[in-house]
């Protein structure tokens, strides 16, 4: 009887951990949407926009957690800028920087940076990554605005 309770408790623990893992699928900072595949279920990433204060802005993708410890096959980080008035549609923004890295290891970052051109700008970042060859995951960061020096405002 005691052994059966232990087995049931073990099964419930495994199911709880699985449910928790599925609950954090593709957890990203400021994400709007994403797609995932069975192999990317246990992968957590973040994407943030940083004002560097030196006239540049960076989009930083970070591979923060993986239960399976697998590398991400390929990551491309895109950084878009619009000078002047705020726009919501990325199609009205200019792609000003991108970086692609292959075989990104756990706790690694991929960074795309660009200049403010001495103007107040609105920024948008997007990262596309592949945990396996057929499953693209898209992470979108919320827009940010900077002053001419690249400080977030």
C-alpha positions as CSV (number, residue, x, y, z in Angstrom):
1,X,0.0,0.0,0.0
2,X,2.8,2.4,0.9
3,X,4.6,1.6,-2.4
4,X,1.4,2.3,-4.4
5,X,1.2,5.8,-2.7
6,X,4.8,6.4,-3.5
7,X,4.2,5.5,-7.2
8,X,1.1,7.7,-7.4
9,X,2.9,10.6,-5.7
10,X,5.8,10.2,-8.2
11,X,3.5,10.2,-11.2
12,X,1.7,13.3,-9.9
13,X,5.0,15.1,-9.4
14,X,6.1,14.3,-12.9
15,X,2.8,15.4,-14.3
16,X,2.9,18.6,-12.2
17,X,6.4,19.4,-13.5
18,X,5.3,18.7,-17.1
19,X,2.3,21.0,-16.7
20,X,4.5,23.7,-15.3
21,X,6.9,23.3,-18.1
22,X,4.1,23.6,-20.7
23,X,2.9,26.7,-18.9
24,X,6.1,28.5,-19.5
25,X,6.5,27.6,-23.2
26,X,8.4,30.3,-25.0
27,X,8.4,32.7,-22.0
28,X,9.8,35.9,-23.3
29,X,10.0,39.5,-22.1
30,X,7.4,41.7,-23.7
31,X,6.3,39.1,-26.2
32,X,3.2,39.5,-28.3
33,X,3.0,36.1,-29.9
34,X,5.1,33.0,-30.7
35,X,4.9,29.6,-32.2
36,X,6.5,26.5,-30.8
37,X,7.2,22.9,-31.6
38,X,7.5,19.8,-29.5
39,X,11.3,20.2,-29.3
40,X,11.1,23.8,-28.2
41,X,8.7,23.2,-25.3
42,X,11.4,23.4,-22.7
43,X,13.2,26.5,-24.1
44,X,12.9,29.9,-22.5
45,X,14.2,33.1,-24.1
46,X,14.0,36.8,-23.6
47,X,14.2,39.7,-26.1
48,X,14.7,43.3,-24.8
49,X,15.6,46.7,-26.3
50,X,18.3,48.6,-24.4
51,X,19.3,52.3,-24.9
52,X,23.1,52.3,-24.6
53,X,23.4,56.1,-23.9
54,X,26.1,56.4,-26.5
55,X,23.9,57.2,-29.5
56,X,23.2,53.5,-30.1
57,X,20.4,51.1,-29.2
58,X,20.6,47.3,-28.9
59,X,18.1,44.4,-29.2
60,X,19.3,41.6,-27.0
61,X,18.1,38.0,-27.4
62,X,19.0,35.8,-24.4
63,X,18.7,32.0,-24.2
64,X,17.9,31.7,-20.6
65,X,16.7,28.1,-19.9
66,X,16.4,24.7,-21.4
67,X,15.3,21.5,-19.6
68,X,16.9,19.4,-22.4
69,X,20.1,21.5,-22.6
70,X,20.0,21.6,-26.3
71,X,21.5,24.4,-28.5
72,X,19.3,26.6,-30.5
73,X,20.1,25.9,-34.2
74,X,19.9,29.4,-35.5
75,X,18.9,32.8,-34.1
76,X,18.3,36.0,-36.1
77,X,17.7,39.3,-34.2
78,X,16.1,42.2,-36.2
79,X,16.2,45.8,-35.0
80,X,13.8,48.4,-36.6
81,X,13.9,52.1,-36.2
82,X,11.5,55.0,-37.0
83,X,12.6,58.6,-36.6
84,X,10.0,61.1,-35.5
85,X,6.4,60.2,-34.8
86,X,5.3,56.9,-33.2
87,X,4.2,54.2,-35.6
88,X,2.7,50.8,-34.7
89,X,3.3,49.0,-37.9
90,X,6.8,47.5,-38.4
91,X,6.3,47.9,-42.2
92,X,6.6,51.6,-41.7
93,X,9.9,51.2,-39.8
94,X,13.4,50.8,-41.3
95,X,15.4,47.7,-40.7
96,X,18.6,49.1,-39.3
97,X,20.4,46.1,-37.9
98,X,20.3,42.4,-37.7
99,X,22.5,39.6,-36.5
100,X,22.4,35.8,-37.2
101,X,24.1,33.3,-35.0
102,X,24.2,29.5,-35.3
103,X,24.3,26.8,-32.6
104,X,23.5,29.3,-29.8
105,X,24.4,27.7,-26.4
106,X,22.4,28.0,-23.2
107,X,23.0,31.3,-21.4
108,X,24.3,33.0,-24.6
109,X,23.0,36.2,-26.1
110,X,22.7,37.5,-29.7
111,X,22.8,41.3,-30.1
112,X,21.8,43.6,-32.9
113,X,22.7,47.3,-32.5
114,X,22.2,50.5,-34.5
115,X,22.7,54.2,-34.2
116,X,20.0,56.8,-33.3
117,X,21.4,59.0,-36.0
118,X,21.2,61.8,-33.4
119,X,17.4,61.8,-33.4
120,X,14.6,60.7,-31.1
121,X,13.5,57.3,-32.4
122,X,11.0,54.6,-31.9
123,X,12.4,51.0,-31.9
124,X,11.0,47.5,-32.4
125,X,12.9,44.2,-32.2
126,X,12.0,40.7,-33.4
127,X,13.9,37.5,-33.0
128,X,13.4,34.3,-35.1
129,X,14.9,31.1,-33.8
130,X,14.9,27.4,-34.6
131,X,15.3,24.7,-32.1
132,X,15.0,22.1,-34.8
133,X,15.2,22.6,-38.5
134,X,11.5,22.8,-39.1
135,X,10.2,24.8,-36.2
136,X,10.5,28.6,-36.3
137,X,9.8,30.5,-33.1
138,X,9.2,34.3,-33.4
139,X,9.7,36.5,-30.4
140,X,8.5,40.2,-30.6
141,X,9.6,42.9,-28.1
142,X,7.4,45.8,-27.2
143,X,8.4,49.1,-28.9
144,X,10.7,51.5,-27.1
145,X,11.5,55.1,-27.6
146,X,14.9,56.8,-27.2
147,X,16.3,60.3,-27.1
148,X,19.1,61.3,-29.5
149,X,21.7,59.9,-27.1
150,X,20.1,56.5,-27.1
151,X,18.6,56.6,-23.6
152,X,15.2,54.9,-23.2
153,X,12.5,57.5,-22.5
